[in-house]
Amino acid sequence: MIANNRPHQGLVLDASPLELVKIKELEPVLPEEDRGALWVALDEVTDPQNLGAIIRSAYFFGASGVVLCAKNSAPLSGVVSKASAGSLELMELRYCKNMMQFLASSAENGWRVLGGSVSSKAVPLNEITPGAPTILVLGSEGTGLRPLVERSCTQLVRIPGNISVDVTVGEVDDIEPAEESVGCTGNEFRAFMAVESLNVSVAAGVLLHHFIGNNQDCNSSAYAKPTNVME
């Protein structure tokens, strides 16, 4: 998969193409088997470096798998493979044609669906308890979660920072009416700017560590969690 003058370390491997498996929903939660299980769902993450880094973090922390959108997602390329440090070949990867339906159906099956958000309405990460079977939904770095995907989440979560927002972005209470017309209040603008220093792959690492990074009792069978897949 390494091509176009990318560093190859003097090695070449003949391998079959990776094939994503289509999925409609996650199977109903089994309390004894799924305790601590976590899947990552990526809503139109198109940057291959970010996709690879997220897959790498998901594998490192022990996520059960990663679900991608069928459209508007970065293809599984050499760039993704290199950014994943090889975990692309090891991680359970699925794709869905309708992310909203996938999340809604999985929520009906007992999965907690948490959407990463920069909104001030989102719950701070440290207020959410790890341990429940969870789907962590992350959007593209430029636009975040699509509105319909956001509404499909059972809860929104944000990563609080320690920087002084007022110092960073200035006095945003004095936003001109023309600027306010974009649809965000001064407080929402503060919350947005406060987390802009975290890209989606870094945010994924922070969230994954909180939910499963410290969970020593996470059942290893989560890797083999059966899902409602389609041929």
C-alpha positions as CSV (number, residue, x, y, z in Angstrom):
1,M,0.0,0.0,0.0
2,I,3.0,2.3,0.2
3,A,3.3,4.1,-3.1
4,N,3.9,7.5,-4.8
5,N,7.4,7.8,-3.4
6,R,6.4,7.3,0.2
7,P,9.2,5.9,2.5
8,H,9.2,2.1,2.2
9,Q,12.2,1.2,4.5
10,G,13.6,-1.1,1.8
11,L,10.8,-3.7,2.1
12,V,7.9,-4.7,0.0
13,L,5.0,-7.1,0.8
14,D,2.6,-8.7,-1.6
15,A,-0.8,-8.6,0.2
16,S,-4.4,-8.9,-0.8
17,P,-6.6,-5.7,-0.6
18,L,-8.4,-4.9,2.6
19,E,-12.1,-5.3,2.3
20,L,-14.5,-3.5,4.5
21,V,-17.6,-5.5,5.8
22,K,-21.0,-3.8,5.6
23,I,-22.8,-3.5,8.9
24,K,-26.4,-2.3,9.8
25,E,-26.2,-2.3,13.6
26,L,-24.4,-3.7,16.6
27,E,-26.0,-6.7,18.1
28,P,-28.0,-6.3,21.3
29,V,-25.9,-5.8,24.4
30,L,-25.0,-8.8,26.5
31,P,-24.1,-7.4,30.0
32,E,-21.7,-10.1,30.9
33,E,-19.8,-10.0,27.5
34,D,-20.0,-6.4,26.5
35,R,-19.0,-4.6,29.7
36,G,-16.5,-2.0,28.7
37,A,-16.8,-2.6,25.0
38,L,-16.3,0.4,22.7
39,W,-16.7,0.9,19.0
40,V,-15.6,4.1,17.2
41,A,-17.9,5.5,14.5
42,L,-16.4,8.1,12.1
43,D,-18.8,10.4,10.4
44,E,-17.2,11.5,7.1
45,V,-13.6,11.7,8.3
46,T,-11.8,12.4,5.0
47,D,-8.3,13.1,6.0
48,P,-6.2,9.9,5.6
49,Q,-3.6,11.0,8.3
50,N,-6.4,11.5,10.9
51,L,-8.1,8.2,9.9
52,G,-4.9,6.3,10.3
53,A,-4.0,7.9,13.6
54,I,-7.5,7.2,15.0
55,I,-7.3,3.5,13.9
56,R,-3.9,3.3,15.6
57,S,-5.2,4.8,18.9
58,A,-8.3,2.6,18.7
59,Y,-6.2,-0.5,18.4
60,F,-3.8,0.6,21.1
61,F,-6.5,1.2,23.7
62,G,-8.4,-1.9,22.9
63,A,-11.5,-0.7,21.0
64,S,-13.6,-3.4,19.5
65,G,-13.6,-1.9,16.0
66,V,-14.1,1.1,13.8
67,V,-17.1,1.9,11.6
68,L,-16.8,4.2,8.6
69,C,-19.3,5.9,6.3
70,A,-19.7,4.2,2.9
71,K,-19.3,7.7,1.3
72,N,-17.2,10.7,2.0
73,S,-14.6,8.8,4.0
74,A,-10.9,8.6,3.4
75,P,-10.2,5.4,1.4
76,L,-7.9,2.8,2.9
77,S,-4.7,3.9,1.3
78,G,-0.9,3.7,1.9
79,V,-1.1,7.0,3.8
80,V,-3.8,5.6,6.1
81,S,-1.8,2.4,6.6
82,K,1.4,4.3,7.5
83,A,-0.4,6.7,9.8
84,S,-1.9,3.6,11.6
85,A,1.6,2.1,12.1
86,G,0.2,-1.2,10.7
87,S,-2.8,-1.4,12.9
88,L,-5.0,-1.0,9.8
89,E,-4.3,-4.7,9.2
90,L,-5.3,-5.7,12.7
91,M,-8.3,-3.6,13.6
92,E,-11.9,-4.7,13.0
93,L,-13.2,-2.4,10.3
94,R,-16.8,-2.0,9.1
95,Y,-18.8,0.4,7.0
96,C,-22.4,1.5,6.9
97,K,-24.4,3.2,4.2
98,N,-26.5,5.2,6.7
99,M,-24.7,6.3,9.8
100,M,-27.8,7.7,11.4
101,Q,-29.7,4.4,11.0
102,F,-26.7,2.5,12.3
103,L,-26.5,4.6,15.4
104,A,-30.3,4.6,16.1
105,S,-30.6,0.8,15.6
106,S,-27.5,0.2,17.8
107,A,-29.0,2.5,20.5
108,E,-32.2,0.5,20.5
109,N,-30.0,-2.6,21.1
110,G,-28.7,-1.1,24.3
111,W,-25.5,0.7,23.1
112,R,-24.7,4.1,24.6
113,V,-24.0,6.5,21.6
114,L,-21.7,9.4,22.6
115,G,-21.0,12.1,20.0
116,G,-17.8,14.2,20.3
117,S,-18.7,17.9,20.1
118,V,-17.3,21.3,20.7
119,S,-20.7,22.7,21.8
120,S,-21.0,24.3,25.2
121,K,-24.2,22.1,25.5
122,A,-22.1,19.0,25.5
123,V,-21.3,17.3,28.8
124,P,-17.7,17.6,30.0
125,L,-15.8,14.3,29.6
126,N,-15.0,14.0,33.3
127,E,-18.7,13.9,34.1
128,I,-19.3,10.8,32.0
129,T,-18.7,7.4,33.6
130,P,-16.8,4.7,31.6
131,G,-17.8,1.1,31.6
132,A,-21.1,1.0,29.6
133,P,-21.0,-0.5,26.1
134,T,-20.4,2.6,24.0
135,I,-20.2,3.8,20.4
136,L,-18.0,6.9,20.2
137,V,-19.0,9.0,17.3
138,L,-16.5,11.5,15.8
139,G,-17.0,13.9,12.9
140,S,-14.7,15.6,10.4
141,E,-12.2,18.1,11.7
142,G,-13.7,20.9,9.5
143,T,-17.4,20.6,10.2
144,G,-17.8,18.1,13.1
145,L,-20.8,15.8,13.3
146,R,-23.5,16.3,10.8
147,P,-26.8,17.6,12.4
148,L,-28.7,14.4,11.8
149,V,-25.8,12.3,13.1
150,E,-25.6,14.5,16.2
151,R,-29.3,14.0,16.9
152,S,-28.8,10.2,16.6
153,C,-26.5,10.3,19.6
154,T,-27.8,9.7,23.1
155,Q,-25.5,12.2,24.5
156,L,-22.8,14.7,23.4
157,V,-19.4,14.9,25.1
158,R,-16.7,17.5,25.0
159,I,-13.1,17.7,26.2
160,P,-12.6,20.6,28.6
161,G,-9.3,22.4,28.2
162,N,-7.2,24.3,30.8
163,I,-6.4,27.4,28.6
164,S,-8.0,30.8,29.3
165,V,-10.5,31.1,26.4
166,D,-10.8,34.9,26.8
167,V,-7.1,35.3,26.4
168,T,-7.0,33.0,23.4
169,V,-9.8,34.4,21.4
170,G,-10.3,37.9,22.8
171,E,-13.5,39.5,23.9
172,V,-16.1,37.7,21.8
173,D,-19.0,39.3,23.7
174,D,-18.4,42.3,21.3
175,I,-19.1,40.2,18.2
176,E,-20.7,42.4,15.6
177,P,-24.3,41.5,14.6
178,A,-23.1,40.4,11.1
179,E,-20.8,37.9,12.9
180,E,-23.5,36.7,15.2
181,S,-25.6,35.8,12.2
182,V,-23.6,32.7,11.7
183,G,-25.7,31.2,14.4
184,C,-23.4,31.0,17.5
185,T,-23.5,32.9,20.7
186,G,-20.4,34.3,22.4
187,N,-20.3,31.4,24.9
188,E,-20.6,28.9,22.0
189,F,-17.9,30.6,20.2
190,R,-15.6,30.4,23.3
191,A,-16.3,26.7,23.6
192,F,-15.6,26.2,19.9
193,M,-12.3,28.0,20.0
194,A,-11.2,26.5,23.2
195,V,-10.9,23.0,21.7
196,E,-9.8,23.9,18.2
197,S,-6.2,23.2,19.3
198,L,-7.2,19.4,19.4
199,N,-7.6,17.8,16.0
200,V,-9.9,14.9,15.6
201,S,-7.2,12.2,16.0
202,V,-5.9,13.8,19.2
203,A,-9.4,14.1,20.6
204,A,-10.0,10.5,19.7
205,G,-7.0,9.5,21.8
206,V,-8.1,11.5,24.8
207,L,-11.7,10.1,24.6
208,L,-10.5,6.5,24.1
209,H,-8.2,6.7,27.1
210,H,-11.0,8.0,29.3
211,F,-13.5,5.3,28.3
212,I,-11.3,2.2,28.0
213,G,-7.7,3.2,28.6
214,N,-7.9,2.6,32.3
215,N,-10.3,-0.3,32.2
216,Q,-8.2,-3.3,33.1
217,D,-11.3,-5.5,33.4
218,C,-12.4,-4.9,29.8
219,N,-13.4,-8.2,28.4
220,S,-11.1,-9.4,25.6
221,S,-14.0,-11.0,23.8
222,A,-15.0,-7.5,22.8
223,Y,-12.6,-7.9,19.8
224,A,-14.7,-10.7,18.5
225,K,-18.0,-9.1,19.2
226,P,-20.5,-10.5,16.7
227,T,-22.2,-7.8,14.7
228,N,-25.1,-7.6,12.2
229,V,-23.0,-7.8,9.1
230,M,-24.2,-8.1,5.5
231,E,-22.6,-9.9,2.6
